[in-house]
Amino acid sequence: MLEKIYKAAEFIESIIKYPPDIGMITGTGLGNLTGRMIVDNRIAYKDIPYFPVSTVIGHDGFLVAGTISRKRVLAMEGRFHLYEGYSPSEITFPIRIMKKLGAKYLFISSAAGGFNPMFKAGDLMVVDDHINFTGIDPLTGPNLDEFGPRFLDMSRVYDPGLILIAKNNAMKLEIDLKQGVYMGITGPCLETPSEVRFMRMLGADAVGMSTVHEVIVAKHCGLKIMAIVVITDMDLPDCMEEVKVEKVIKIAKAASPLLSALWESVIKELP
């Protein structure tokens, strides 16, 4: 694994102009978040040694290097999921590459179903904690000591300072930014009404099929983490409606301009 990380990092390093300050991951329908970047390089995943390839609609499959508000960003247009058949180590492979290249922050955006009755489709939610409901921990197996400890403390995963910056800037931008707990599941099936009731009882405000494994590995690498999800549909067990991926992508794309403005405002305030 270390050899693969090094080779992939060396390949990317030979192309990009500067080492990144920030690693960014965009999820379903959110690839155009990179539209606010001054782009230096765009690298297809298929060209990077050992890099997985996106197979899901709404995930473009490019690594984009450039700047936002004079901060150097390495952004993934599209990510990988367990339901595609990828292992946790493959899903989180890009995170360790970002760390190897010099990133200090990881910013994640994704689409999520909402449980909290105070939410509505199109809302943005900053994640303050998560529940790993996939049944798999990406740190299982031999520990990569170069990146982090064998036993990882998870008492404060999402950086409180970054969350505060996001909330303050959301008020300035007149964005009704929600805050809550994200539950990660394997997918690809969506939730039954009974599963929604159960997840809500466990304390989840939103659910999605990504994010938690990437966050765990980012924490292992010592990165400062913030995740903001777009609530693309509401999972209310007594009145659940059929969810179509086309609608999810449409709502995610509609929320992208606000989300992009919020990310840019946060990045401006980074030291």
C-alpha positions as CSV (number, residue, x, y, z in Angstrom):
1,M,0.0,0.0,0.0
2,L,2.8,2.5,0.9
3,E,4.5,1.8,-2.4
4,K,1.2,2.5,-4.3
5,I,0.7,5.7,-2.4
6,Y,4.2,6.9,-3.1
7,K,4.0,6.1,-6.8
8,A,0.6,7.8,-7.2
9,A,1.8,10.8,-5.2
10,E,5.0,11.1,-7.3
11,F,2.9,11.0,-10.5
12,I,0.6,13.8,-9.3
13,E,3.5,15.8,-7.9
14,S,5.2,15.7,-11.3
15,I,2.1,17.5,-12.9
16,I,0.8,20.0,-10.4
17,K,2.5,23.3,-9.9
18,Y,2.3,23.6,-6.1
19,P,1.7,21.2,-3.1
20,P,-1.9,21.6,-1.9
21,D,-3.0,23.3,1.3
22,I,-6.4,21.7,1.1
23,G,-7.8,18.4,-0.1
24,M,-11.4,18.5,-1.3
25,I,-13.9,15.8,-2.2
26,T,-17.1,16.6,-4.1
27,G,-20.0,14.1,-4.2
28,T,-23.1,13.3,-6.3
29,G,-24.0,16.2,-8.5
30,L,-21.5,18.5,-6.8
31,G,-18.5,18.3,-9.2
32,N,-19.1,21.9,-10.3
33,L,-17.9,23.1,-6.9
34,T,-14.5,23.3,-8.6
35,G,-15.9,26.1,-10.9
36,R,-14.7,28.7,-8.3
37,M,-11.1,27.4,-8.7
38,I,-8.4,29.0,-10.8
39,V,-7.5,25.6,-12.3
40,D,-3.9,24.8,-13.1
41,N,-4.3,21.1,-13.9
42,R,-7.0,18.5,-14.4
43,I,-5.9,14.9,-14.2
44,A,-8.2,12.0,-15.1
45,Y,-8.4,9.3,-12.4
46,K,-7.7,6.6,-15.0
47,D,-4.2,8.2,-15.7
48,I,-3.0,8.1,-12.1
49,P,-1.2,4.9,-11.0
50,Y,-3.3,2.6,-8.8
51,F,-6.1,5.3,-8.5
52,P,-9.7,4.0,-8.5
53,V,-12.1,5.1,-11.2
54,S,-15.6,6.6,-10.5
55,T,-18.4,4.4,-11.9
56,V,-21.4,6.3,-10.6
57,I,-23.6,8.9,-12.4
58,G,-22.9,12.4,-11.1
59,H,-19.2,11.7,-10.4
60,D,-16.9,13.0,-13.1
61,G,-13.6,11.3,-12.2
62,F,-11.0,14.1,-12.3
63,L,-8.4,15.4,-9.9
64,V,-8.3,19.2,-10.1
65,A,-5.4,21.3,-8.9
66,G,-5.6,25.0,-8.5
67,T,-6.3,27.9,-6.2
68,I,-9.3,29.3,-4.3
69,S,-8.8,32.6,-2.5
70,R,-5.0,32.1,-2.9
71,K,-5.1,28.8,-1.1
72,R,-3.8,25.8,-3.1
73,V,-6.5,23.1,-3.5
74,L,-6.5,19.6,-4.8
75,A,-10.1,18.6,-5.5
76,M,-11.7,15.3,-6.4
77,E,-14.5,15.6,-8.9
78,G,-16.2,12.4,-7.8
79,R,-15.5,9.8,-5.2
80,F,-15.7,6.0,-4.6
81,H,-18.1,3.9,-2.6
82,L,-18.3,0.5,-1.0
83,Y,-21.4,-0.4,-3.2
84,E,-19.2,0.0,-6.3
85,G,-17.2,-2.9,-5.1
86,Y,-14.2,-0.9,-3.8
87,S,-12.6,-1.8,-0.5
88,P,-12.2,0.8,2.3
89,S,-8.5,1.0,1.5
90,E,-9.2,1.9,-2.2
91,I,-11.9,4.4,-1.2
92,T,-9.5,6.2,1.1
93,F,-6.5,5.9,-1.1
94,P,-6.7,9.5,-2.3
95,I,-6.8,10.8,1.3
96,R,-3.3,9.5,2.0
97,I,-2.1,10.8,-1.3
98,M,-3.3,14.3,-0.3
99,K,-1.5,14.0,3.0
100,K,1.6,12.8,1.3
101,L,1.5,15.8,-1.0
102,G,1.3,18.2,1.9
103,A,-2.4,18.9,2.5
104,K,-3.4,20.1,6.0
105,Y,-7.2,20.2,5.6
106,L,-9.8,17.9,4.2
107,F,-13.1,19.5,3.0
108,I,-15.9,17.1,2.0
109,S,-19.2,17.7,0.3
110,S,-21.8,15.0,-0.4
111,A,-25.5,14.4,-1.0
112,A,-27.5,13.0,1.9
113,G,-31.0,12.0,2.9
114,G,-32.5,14.1,5.7
115,F,-34.1,12.6,8.9
116,N,-34.4,15.6,11.0
117,P,-38.0,17.0,10.6
118,M,-36.6,20.5,10.9
119,F,-34.7,20.0,7.6
120,K,-36.0,20.3,4.0
121,A,-34.6,19.2,0.6
122,G,-32.0,21.7,-0.6
123,D,-30.7,22.6,2.9
124,L,-27.0,22.5,3.7
125,M,-25.9,20.7,6.9
126,V,-22.4,21.0,8.5
127,V,-21.5,17.7,10.1
128,D,-20.5,17.8,13.7
129,D,-20.2,14.1,14.3
130,H,-20.9,10.8,12.5
131,I,-22.0,7.2,13.0
132,N,-20.2,4.6,11.0
133,F,-23.0,2.2,10.2
134,T,-21.2,0.4,7.4
135,G,-19.8,-2.4,9.6
136,I,-16.3,-1.8,8.3
137,D,-13.5,0.4,9.6
138,P,-11.0,1.5,7.0
139,L,-8.1,1.2,9.5
140,T,-8.6,-2.6,9.8
141,G,-5.5,-4.5,8.9
142,P,-1.8,-3.5,9.3
143,N,-1.4,0.0,10.5
144,L,0.4,2.5,8.3
145,D,2.5,4.0,11.1
146,E,3.9,6.7,8.8
147,F,0.4,8.3,8.7
148,G,-1.0,7.8,12.1
149,P,-1.4,5.7,15.3
150,R,-2.7,2.1,15.6
151,F,-5.6,3.2,17.9
152,L,-7.2,6.4,16.8
153,D,-9.0,8.8,19.2
154,M,-12.4,9.8,17.6
155,S,-13.7,12.1,20.4
156,R,-13.4,15.2,18.2
157,V,-13.3,14.4,14.5
158,Y,-14.8,17.4,12.9
159,D,-12.8,20.6,13.7
160,P,-14.9,22.9,15.9
161,G,-13.0,26.0,14.7
162,L,-13.8,25.2,11.1
163,I,-17.5,24.6,12.0
164,L,-17.6,28.0,13.7
165,I,-16.1,29.7,10.7
166,A,-18.7,28.0,8.5
167,K,-21.6,29.0,10.7
168,N,-20.4,32.6,10.9
169,N,-20.0,32.9,7.2
170,A,-23.3,31.2,6.5
171,M,-25.0,34.0,8.5
172,K,-23.2,36.6,6.5
173,L,-24.3,34.9,3.3
174,E,-27.8,34.5,4.6
175,I,-27.6,30.7,4.3
176,D,-29.7,28.7,6.8
177,L,-26.9,26.3,7.6
178,K,-28.1,23.3,9.6
179,Q,-25.8,21.3,11.9
180,G,-26.1,17.6,12.8
181,V,-24.9,14.0,12.8
182,Y,-24.3,12.1,9.6
183,M,-24.7,8.3,9.4
184,G,-22.7,6.4,6.8
185,I,-24.2,3.3,5.3
186,T,-22.9,0.9,2.5
187,G,-25.8,1.3,0.0
188,P,-26.7,1.0,-2.8
189,C,-30.2,0.3,-1.4
190,L,-32.0,3.3,0.1
191,E,-33.6,3.1,3.5
192,T,-36.8,1.4,4.5
193,P,-39.2,3.4,6.8
194,S,-38.3,1.1,9.7
195,E,-34.6,1.6,9.1
196,V,-35.2,5.4,9.1
197,R,-36.9,5.2,12.4
198,F,-34.0,3.1,13.8
199,M,-31.3,5.4,12.5
200,R,-33.2,8.5,13.8
201,M,-33.4,6.8,17.2
202,L,-29.6,6.3,17.2
203,G,-29.2,10.1,16.8
204,A,-28.6,10.6,13.0
205,D,-29.9,13.7,11.3
206,A,-28.8,12.7,7.8
207,V,-27.7,9.5,6.0
208,G,-25.4,8.9,3.0
209,M,-23.3,6.2,1.3
210,S,-19.9,7.9,1.7
211,T,-17.8,10.3,3.8
212,V,-17.3,8.3,7.1
213,H,-14.4,6.1,5.8
214,E,-12.6,9.1,4.2
215,V,-13.0,11.1,7.4
216,I,-11.6,8.3,9.5
217,V,-8.5,8.0,7.4
218,A,-8.2,11.8,7.2
219,K,-8.3,11.9,11.0
220,H,-5.7,9.1,11.1
221,C,-3.5,11.3,8.9
222,G,-3.8,14.3,11.2
223,L,-5.8,16.5,8.8
224,K,-8.3,19.1,10.0
225,I,-11.7,18.0,8.7
226,M,-15.0,19.7,7.8
227,A,-17.9,18.1,5.9
228,I,-21.0,19.9,4.5
229,V,-23.8,17.8,3.0
230,V,-26.7,18.8,0.8
231,I,-30.0,17.4,2.0
232,T,-31.3,16.1,-1.4
233,D,-34.4,14.3,-0.1
234,M,-36.3,13.9,3.2
235,D,-36.7,10.4,4.7
236,L,-39.7,10.8,6.9
237,P,-40.9,7.3,7.7
238,D,-44.7,8.0,7.9
239,C,-44.8,9.7,4.5
240,M,-41.8,8.5,2.5
241,E,-41.7,9.1,-1.2
242,E,-39.8,7.2,-3.9
243,V,-36.3,8.7,-4.4
244,K,-34.9,8.9,-7.9
245,V,-31.2,9.5,-8.5
246,E,-32.0,12.1,-11.2
247,K,-33.9,14.2,-8.6
248,V,-31.0,13.8,-6.1
249,I,-28.5,15.1,-8.7
250,K,-30.9,18.0,-9.7
251,I,-31.3,19.2,-6.1
252,A,-27.5,18.8,-5.4
253,K,-26.7,20.9,-8.5
254,A,-29.3,23.5,-7.5
255,A,-27.6,23.8,-4.1
256,S,-24.1,24.0,-5.5
257,P,-23.9,27.8,-5.9
258,L,-24.7,28.4,-2.2
259,L,-22.4,25.6,-1.1
260,S,-19.6,26.9,-3.3
261,A,-19.9,30.4,-1.9
262,L,-19.8,29.0,1.6
263,W,-16.7,26.9,0.9
264,E,-15.0,29.9,-0.7
265,S,-15.8,32.1,2.3
266,V,-14.4,29.5,4.7
267,I,-11.2,29.1,2.7
268,K,-10.6,32.8,2.7
269,E,-10.4,32.7,6.5
270,L,-7.9,29.9,6.7
271,P,-4.4,31.0,8.0
